Amino acid sequence: MNAKQIAKEIYAELALLDNEAVTSIARLISAHYGEEFCDNLSQSTLFDITNAFYEIADADKNILIDNSENEGKTVGLPYNVTFVVRKNKAN
């Protein structure tokens, strides 16, 4: 399974979350595929998944990935950084 496919599948999981849920890409991977699967991914693959995830998010007008809580802060690896899922109220 490639990074783009994983990103698509975990992005689809956002629809199941409550509005304003707090999560991270690593949490989404662990919830969808299992913690062991996530732990066995290389850092390079995790970066590829993260990049693909944000490409999908940028194109989606129904869900906003809100990273504003982390602005101006030194944060860890991007796939572990939490974000708030904000859903368009019209949906």
C-alpha positions as CSV (number, residue, x, y, z in Angstrom):
1,M,0.0,0.0,0.0
2,N,1.4,3.4,-1.0
3,A,1.4,6.6,1.0
4,K,-1.2,8.3,-1.1
5,Q,-3.7,5.4,-0.6
6,I,-3.0,5.4,3.2
7,A,-3.6,9.2,3.2
8,K,-6.9,8.9,1.3
9,E,-8.1,6.2,3.7
10,I,-7.2,8.0,6.9
11,Y,-8.6,11.3,5.5
12,A,-11.9,9.5,5.0
13,E,-11.9,8.7,8.7
14,L,-12.3,12.4,9.5
15,A,-15.9,12.1,8.4
16,L,-16.5,9.8,11.3
17,L,-15.0,12.2,13.9
18,D,-17.0,14.9,15.7
19,N,-16.6,18.5,14.7
20,E,-13.7,20.0,16.6
21,A,-12.2,16.7,17.3
22,V,-8.5,16.8,18.1
23,T,-6.3,14.2,16.4
24,S,-3.0,13.7,14.5
25,I,-2.0,11.8,11.4
26,A,-0.3,9.1,13.5
27,R,-3.4,8.7,15.6
28,L,-5.5,8.3,12.5
29,I,-3.2,5.7,11.0
30,S,-3.1,3.7,14.3
31,A,-6.9,3.8,14.6
32,H,-7.4,2.7,11.0
33,Y,-4.6,0.1,10.6
34,G,-3.5,-0.6,14.1
35,E,-0.7,0.7,16.3
36,E,1.7,-2.0,15.1
37,F,1.2,-1.0,11.5
38,C,1.9,2.6,12.3
39,D,5.0,1.7,14.4
40,N,6.4,-0.2,11.5
41,L,6.2,2.6,9.0
42,S,9.5,4.2,8.1
43,Q,9.9,7.9,8.9
44,S,10.1,8.6,5.1
45,T,6.8,6.9,4.5
46,L,5.2,8.8,7.4
47,F,6.4,12.1,5.8
48,D,5.0,11.0,2.4
49,I,1.6,10.1,4.1
50,T,1.6,13.5,5.8
51,N,2.3,15.4,2.6
52,A,-0.4,13.5,0.7
53,F,-2.9,14.0,3.6
54,Y,-2.4,17.8,3.5
55,E,-2.7,17.8,-0.3
56,I,-6.1,16.1,0.1
57,A,-7.1,18.5,2.9
58,D,-6.1,21.6,0.8
59,A,-8.5,20.4,-1.9
60,D,-11.4,19.6,0.4
61,K,-13.7,22.6,1.2
62,N,-15.9,20.6,3.7
63,I,-13.3,19.9,6.3
64,L,-10.6,22.3,7.6
65,I,-7.5,20.9,9.3
66,D,-6.9,23.7,11.9
67,N,-3.2,23.8,13.0
68,S,-3.5,27.3,14.4
69,E,-2.8,26.1,18.0
70,N,0.7,25.2,16.9
71,E,1.5,28.5,15.1
72,G,4.7,30.1,16.3
73,K,5.6,27.0,18.4
74,T,8.4,24.6,18.0
75,V,6.6,21.3,17.3
76,G,7.7,17.7,16.8
77,L,7.4,15.5,13.8
78,P,4.6,16.6,11.6
79,Y,2.7,13.3,11.7
80,N,2.5,13.5,15.5
81,V,1.4,17.1,15.7
82,T,-2.3,17.5,16.7
83,F,-4.8,19.4,14.8
84,V,-8.5,20.3,15.2
85,V,-11.0,18.9,12.6
86,R,-13.4,21.7,11.7
87,K,-16.3,20.6,9.5
88,N,-18.3,22.9,7.3
89,K,-21.6,23.6,9.0
90,A,-23.5,23.2,5.7
91,N,-22.8,19.5,5.6
